[in-house]
């Protein structure tokens, strides 16, 4: 326990919690008290943070991303292409990743996320050209510097073009190498318990970029090491056709055969499941990361979130890679998911509070962290505070609704584990102009040739 005084985040303009009209008290990385309207803290000797101009949310949780892709945003060779040709255009560029370029790409992605109110993020890193064997270690270092909570997935591909797959030979690894490094990064970096800041999951890129042997071995290893599993699934109709041709079954059946259909697993996209498959997902407690912006840019389709939730499937939000979203802003993703699903289901089925719930409690379920995603006593002190002093908010009536409907995109304050990671709309100590200069130079070098 620390000697730091408890902090009373006092009199918020609005807060996404019941019974906290006068704010909350946090200490030692936890929420220890909700202060009701008209009340004062029972906790003695508090430090006060005046939140009267802030809307307070649980820290947003990003459940699917590819950090390195910040280096290939709006790349002409990949624009206006559907998923498979988009990947074929980008893999040769991603093969030029180096440790320095990866670190810059990761720093940009995590910084963008933090500034958007994201306190916990996943990443799915699955390209391993020569010299990039310690990719996960690089990501851990950046996360610790920025103070963001992470669930980093050790991705993998072992089917290259010579095997009939999409990626070039230079970015894939063999099964033994993948499994050995998966065990290494879990042993080195995975923290357990409610205070964990760094966790590791195992994540073959997709069932169609790895062998059946590796899919099964990865599930076995995750079970042995007690870590989570992640992959892309049901993102396009092409994937369904490919699976039928390759394995004689639909993708979810294949996933089940490989030992993946369980509560350890969360899946990115989940667009093309039928009603029976949704029930199976719900029964298995397998969750889905909805990536609204990416799905729209690649014209992949629309995740049927209402049918999913009715079938008992937990839904979280993910910004997905910055080469298919072209941004890493989770608050903007909340609005995009709200608009997409409102257009699909109508005004009575989807509200702004649903979209906020997907990015908080729903995403917490995806990453297996029930102590996150909610403002309640005993939960982690991970918070996102937004001001409503921009033109876009002028004239609003409901402050919480205004965040989503008026398009909030930048948090004023962000707290992770009781520590301020964003202050006055900036990350303390981060030289943003220098980061942009170095990151842009690295991107140009990768695009060349």
C-alpha positions in Angstrom: 0.0 0.0 0.0 1.2 3.5 -0.8 1.3 6.6 1.4 -0.4 8.7 -1.3 -3.6 10.4 -0.2 -6.9 9.3 -1.6 -8.1 11.4 -4.5 -11.7 12.7 -4.5 -12.7 13.3 -8.1 -15.4 15.8 -7.1 -18.7 17.0 -8.6 -18.4 15.7 -12.2 -20.5 17.4 -14.8 -21.7 13.8 -15.5 -20.5 10.3 -14.7 -21.3 6.9 -16.1 -22.2 5.4 -12.8 -25.2 5.2 -10.5 -25.0 6.7 -7.0 -21.9 8.9 -7.7 -23.4 12.3 -8.3 -20.6 13.9 -6.2 -17.9 11.8 -7.7 -15.7 9.0 -6.6 -12.7 8.4 -4.3 -9.7 6.5 -5.5 -6.7 5.1 -3.7 -3.9 2.6 -4.4 -5.2 2.1 -8.0 -8.7 1.2 -6.9 -12.1 3.0 -6.6 -12.8 2.9 -2.8 -15.9 5.0 -2.6 -18.8 6.4 -4.6 -20.0 9.8 -3.3 -23.8 10.2 -3.7 -25.5 13.5 -4.7 -25.6 15.7 -1.6 -23.0 13.7 0.2 -19.4 14.0 1.1 -16.7 11.3 1.3 -16.6 9.0 4.3 -12.9 8.7 3.5 -10.8 11.1 5.5 -7.9 13.4 4.4 -8.6 13.3 0.6 -6.9 15.3 -2.2 -9.6 17.0 -4.3 -9.6 17.0 -8.1 -12.3 19.4 -9.3 -14.2 17.5 -12.1 -17.0 20.0 -12.4 -16.2 20.6 -16.1 -15.6 16.9 -16.9 -17.7 14.0 -18.0 -16.2 10.9 -16.3 -16.2 7.5 -18.0 -14.7 4.2 -17.1 -11.4 3.9 -19.0 -12.2 2.6 -22.5 -10.8 -0.8 -23.5 -9.6 -1.5 -27.0 -10.0 -5.2 -27.9 -8.4 -5.5 -31.3 -5.5 -3.6 -33.0 -2.4 -4.0 -35.0 0.0 -1.2 -33.7 2.6 -1.6 -36.5 0.0 -0.6 -39.1 0.2 3.1 -38.1 3.1 3.1 -40.5 0.9 2.3 -43.5 -2.1 4.6 -43.2 -3.9 5.6 -46.3 -1.4 3.8 -48.5 -2.4 4.2 -52.1 -1.4 0.6 -53.1 -3.9 -0.7 -50.6 -6.8 1.7 -50.9 -10.2 0.7 -52.3 -9.4 -3.0 -52.0 -11.3 -5.8 -50.1 -9.6 -7.8 -47.4 -7.6 -10.4 -49.3 -6.1 -8.1 -52.0 -5.6 -5.4 -49.3 -3.5 -7.9 -47.4 -1.5 -8.9 -50.5 -0.7 -5.2 -51.2 0.5 -4.6 -47.6 2.4 -7.7 -46.6 5.5 -6.7 -48.7 5.6 -3.3 -47.0 5.2 -4.8 -43.5 8.1 -7.1 -44.3 10.3 -4.0 -44.0 9.6 -3.6 -40.3 12.6 -3.1 -38.1 12.8 -2.9 -34.3 13.1 0.9 -34.4 10.2 1.3 -36.9 8.0 -1.0 -34.8 8.8 0.9 -31.6 7.7 4.2 -33.4 4.6 2.6 -34.7 3.6 1.2 -31.3 4.3 4.5 -29.6 2.1 6.4 -32.0 -0.7 3.8 -31.7 -0.6 3.7 -27.9 -0.4 7.4 -27.6 -3.4 8.0 -29.9 -5.4 5.5 -27.8 -4.5 7.0 -24.5 -5.4 10.5 -25.7 -8.8 9.1 -26.8 -9.6 7.9 -23.3 -8.4 4.3 -23.7 -6.8 2.9 -20.6 -6.4 -0.8 -21.6 -5.5 -2.0 -25.1 -4.8 -5.2 -26.8 -2.5 -5.6 -29.8 -2.3 -8.4 -32.4 1.2 -8.6 -33.7 1.8 -11.4 -36.2 4.5 -10.3 -38.7 8.0 -11.5 -37.8 10.5 -10.6 -40.4 14.1 -11.4 -39.6 15.4 -9.2 -36.8 12.0 -8.6 -35.3 11.9 -11.6 -33.0 11.5 -9.5 -29.9 8.4 -7.6 -31.1 6.4 -8.3 -28.0 9.3 -7.2 -25.7 9.4 -3.9 -27.7 5.7 -3.4 -27.1 6.0 -4.1 -23.4 8.7 -1.4 -23.1 6.5 1.2 -24.8 3.5 0.4 -22.6 5.5 0.8 -19.4 6.9 4.1 -20.6 3.4 5.5 -21.4 1.6 3.9 -18.4 -1.1 2.2 -20.3 -2.5 -1.2 -19.4 -2.0 -3.8 -22.1 -3.0 -7.3 -23.2 -0.4 -8.0 -25.9 -1.0 -11.0 -28.2 1.8 -13.1 -29.5 0.5 -13.5 -33.0 1.7 -16.0 -35.6 1.6 -17.1 -39.3 3.2 -20.3 -40.6 1.5 -20.6 -44.0 3.2 -18.4 -46.6 2.8 -17.9 -50.4 4.7 -21.1 -51.1 2.2 -23.0 -49.0 -0.8 -21.4 -50.7 -1.2 -18.6 -48.1 -1.2 -14.8 -48.6 1.9 -13.6 -46.7 5.4 -13.6 -48.2 7.8 -16.2 -46.8 9.9 -13.4 -45.1 7.2 -12.6 -42.4 6.2 -16.1 -41.3 7.9 -18.5 -38.8 7.8 -22.3 -38.2 5.6 -23.9 -35.6 8.4 -24.8 -33.2 9.8 -21.2 -33.2 6.3 -19.7 -32.7 5.4 -22.0 -29.7 8.8 -21.6 -28.1 8.6 -17.8 -28.2 5.0 -17.8 -27.1 6.0 -19.7 -24.0 9.0 -17.3 -23.5 6.9 -14.0 -23.6 4.3 -15.4 -21.3 6.9 -16.5 -18.8 8.8 -13.1 -19.1 5.9 -10.6 -19.2 2.5 -12.0 -18.2 1.2 -10.6 -14.9 -1.7 -12.2 -13.0 -4.3 -10.7 -10.7 -6.5 -7.6 -10.7 -3.6 -5.2 -10.6 -1.9 -6.6 -13.7 -0.6 -3.9 -16.1 0.9 -6.3 -18.7 -0.7 -9.5 -19.9 0.0 -11.8 -22.8 -2.4 -13.8 -25.0 -1.7 -16.2 -27.9 -3.1 -15.3 -31.3 -2.6 -17.0 -34.7 -3.4 -14.4 -37.3 -6.3 -16.3 -38.6 -7.2 -20.0 -39.0 -6.2 -19.7 -42.7 -2.7 -18.3 -42.2 -1.6 -21.1 -39.9 -1.7 -24.9 -40.0 -4.2 -26.9 -38.2 -1.3 -28.3 -36.1 -0.4 -24.8 -34.9 -4.0 -23.9 -34.2 -4.4 -26.9 -31.9 -1.0 -26.6 -30.3 -1.6 -22.9 -29.5 -4.9 -23.8 -27.8 -3.1 -26.5 -25.8 -0.4 -24.1 -24.8 -2.9 -21.4 -23.8 -4.6 -23.9 -21.6 -1.4 -25.1 -20.1 -0.2 -21.5 -19.4 -3.7 -20.2 -18.5 -3.7 -17.3 -20.9 -6.3 -16.1 -23.4 -6.7 -16.8 -27.1 -7.4 -14.5 -30.0 -7.8 -14.5 -33.7 -9.8 -13.1 -36.6 -12.9 -14.9 -37.6 -16.0 -14.5 -39.8 -14.8 -11.2 -41.2 -15.7 -11.8 -44.9 -17.8 -14.2 -47.0 -14.5 -15.1 -48.8 -13.3 -16.6 -45.5 -16.4 -18.9 -45.3 -15.9 -20.1 -48.9 -12.2 -20.6 -48.3 -12.9 -22.7 -45.1 -15.5 -24.8 -46.9 -13.0 -25.5 -49.7 -10.0 -26.1 -47.4 -11.6 -28.0 -44.5 -15.1 -28.9 -45.6 -16.8 -26.9 -42.9 -17.6 -23.4 -41.8 -15.0 -21.3 -39.8 -16.7 -21.8 -36.4 -16.8 -25.5 -36.9 -13.1 -25.5 -37.7 -12.4 -23.4 -34.6 -14.3 -25.9 -32.5 -12.4 -28.8 -34.0 -9.1 -27.0 -33.0 -10.1 -26.6 -29.4 -10.8 -22.9 -29.5 -14.6 -22.6 -28.8 -14.4 -21.7 -25.1 -14.4 -18.8 -22.6 -10.6 -18.3 -23.1 -11.2 -17.0 -26.6 -12.2 -13.7 -28.1 -12.6 -13.1 -31.8 -12.2 -10.1 -34.0 -15.1 -9.1 -36.3 -17.7 -11.9 -36.1 -19.7 -10.6 -39.1 -20.8 -13.7 -40.8 -22.1 -16.1 -38.1 -25.5 -17.7 -38.5 -28.1 -17.9 -35.7 -27.1 -21.4 -34.6 -23.4 -20.3 -34.5 -24.3 -17.3 -32.4 -26.0 -19.6 -29.8 -22.9 -21.8 -29.8 -20.7 -18.8 -29.1 -22.9 -17.6 -26.3 -23.0 -21.0 -24.7 -19.2 -21.3 -24.9 -18.8 -17.7 -23.5 -16.6 -16.8 -26.5 -16.7 -13.0 -27.0 -16.5 -10.8 -30.1 -14.5 -7.6 -30.8 -16.7 -5.4 -33.0 -14.5 -3.2 -35.3 -17.0 -0.8 -36.9 -14.6 1.6 -38.8 -12.4 -1.2 -40.3 -15.5 -3.2 -41.4 -16.8 -0.1 -43.2 -13.5 0.9 -44.8 -12.9 -2.6 -46.2 -16.7 -3.0 -46.9 -16.6 -6.3 -45.0 -20.1 -6.1 -43.6 -21.7 -5.3 -40.3 -21.4 -7.4 -37.1 -24.9 -8.3 -35.9 -24.4 -7.1 -32.4 -28.1 -7.2 -31.2 -28.6 -10.8 -32.3 -25.2 -11.6 -30.8 -26.1 -10.2 -27.4 -29.6 -11.8 -27.5 -27.7 -15.1 -28.0 -25.6 -14.4 -24.9 -22.4 -13.3 -26.8 -20.4 -10.6 -25.1 -19.5 -7.6 -27.4 -16.5 -5.4 -27.1 -15.1 -2.7 -29.4 -11.8 -2.6 -31.3 -10.3 0.1 -33.5 -8.5 -2.6 -35.5 -5.3 -1.8 -37.4 -4.5 1.7 -38.5 -4.2 0.5 -42.1 -7.9 -0.5 -42.2 -9.2 2.1 -39.8 -6.5 4.7 -40.4 -6.8 5.8 -36.8 -6.4 4.6 -33.3 -9.1 6.6 -31.6 -11.4 4.5 -29.4 -13.8 7.3 -28.6 -14.4 7.8 -32.3 -14.9 4.1 -32.6 -17.7 4.3 -30.0 -19.5 6.8 -32.2 -18.9 4.8 -35.3 -20.2 1.6 -33.7 -23.3 3.6 -32.4 -24.0 5.0 -35.9 -23.5 1.7 -37.7 -25.6 -0.3 -35.4 -28.3 2.4 -35.0 -28.6 2.4 -38.8 -29.0 -1.4 -38.8 -31.4 -1.8 -35.9 -33.2 1.5 -35.4 -33.6 4.0 -32.6 -35.3 1.7 -30.1 -32.7 -1.0 -30.2 -29.4 0.9 -29.9 -28.6 3.9 -27.7 -25.4 5.9 -27.0 -25.2 4.0 -23.7 -25.0 0.7 -25.5 -22.0 1.9 -27.5 -20.3 3.1 -24.3 -21.1 -0.2 -22.6 -19.5 -2.1 -25.5 -16.3 -0.1 -25.1 -16.2 -0.6 -21.3 -17.9 -3.6 -19.6 -18.2 -5.5 -22.9 -14.6 -5.0 -23.8 -13.6 -6.0 -20.2 -15.3 -9.3 -20.8 -13.3 -9.8 -24.0 -10.0 -9.3 -22.2 -11.0 -11.4 -19.2 -10.7 -8.5 -16.8 -13.9 -8.1 -14.7 -12.2 -5.5 -12.5 -12.1 -3.1 -15.5 -14.7 -1.2 -17.5 -16.9 0.0 -14.7 -17.1 2.7 -12.1 -17.9 0.8 -8.9 -16.3 0.2 -5.5 -13.4 -2.3 -5.8 -12.9 -1.7 -9.5 -9.7 -0.5 -11.0 -9.2 3.3 -11.0 -9.0 3.5 -14.8 -10.9 6.6 -15.9 -11.4 8.9 -18.9 -12.4 12.5 -18.3 -13.7 14.6 -21.1 -14.4 18.4 -21.3 -17.3 19.7 -23.3 -15.8 23.1 -24.1 -15.3 22.7 -27.8 -17.6 24.1 -30.5 -18.8 20.6 -31.3 -20.5 20.4 -27.9 -22.0 23.9 -27.7 -25.7 23.7 -27.0 -25.8 20.1 -25.7 -28.4 19.0 -23.2 -27.2 15.6 -22.0 -23.4 15.5 -21.3 -23.0 11.8 -21.6 -25.0 11.6 -24.8 -23.0 14.6 -26.1 -19.8 12.6 -26.0 -21.1 10.1 -28.5 -23.6 12.2 -30.5 -21.4 15.3 -30.9 -18.2 13.3 -31.6 -15.8 13.5 -28.6 -12.4 12.4 -29.7 -9.9 13.7 -27.2 -9.8 13.2 -23.4 -8.6 16.0 -21.1 -7.5 13.6 -18.3 -6.9 9.9 -18.3 -6.2 7.9 -15.2 -4.7 4.3 -15.3 -4.4 2.4 -12.1 -4.8 5.6 -10.1 -2.1 7.5 -11.9 -2.6 10.3 -14.4 -1.4 9.2 -17.8 -3.0 12.1 -19.7 -3.0 15.7 -18.2 -4.6 18.7 -19.9 -5.0 16.7 -23.1 -1.4 15.7 -23.3 0.8 12.8 -22.3 3.4 14.1 -19.8 6.9 13.9 -21.2 5.9 12.9 -24.7 7.5 15.0 -27.4 4.7 14.7 -30.0 6.3 16.8 -32.8 9.5 14.8 -32.6 7.5 11.5 -32.5 5.6 12.5 -35.6 8.8 13.5 -37.5 10.5 10.2 -36.7 7.4 8.1 -37.3 6.7 9.8 -40.6 10.3 9.3 -41.8 10.1 5.6 -40.9 6.8 5.3 -42.8 8.2 6.9 -45.9 11.2 4.5 -45.8 8.9 1.5 -45.7 6.7 2.9 -48.5 9.6 3.5 -50.8 10.4 0.9 -53.4 
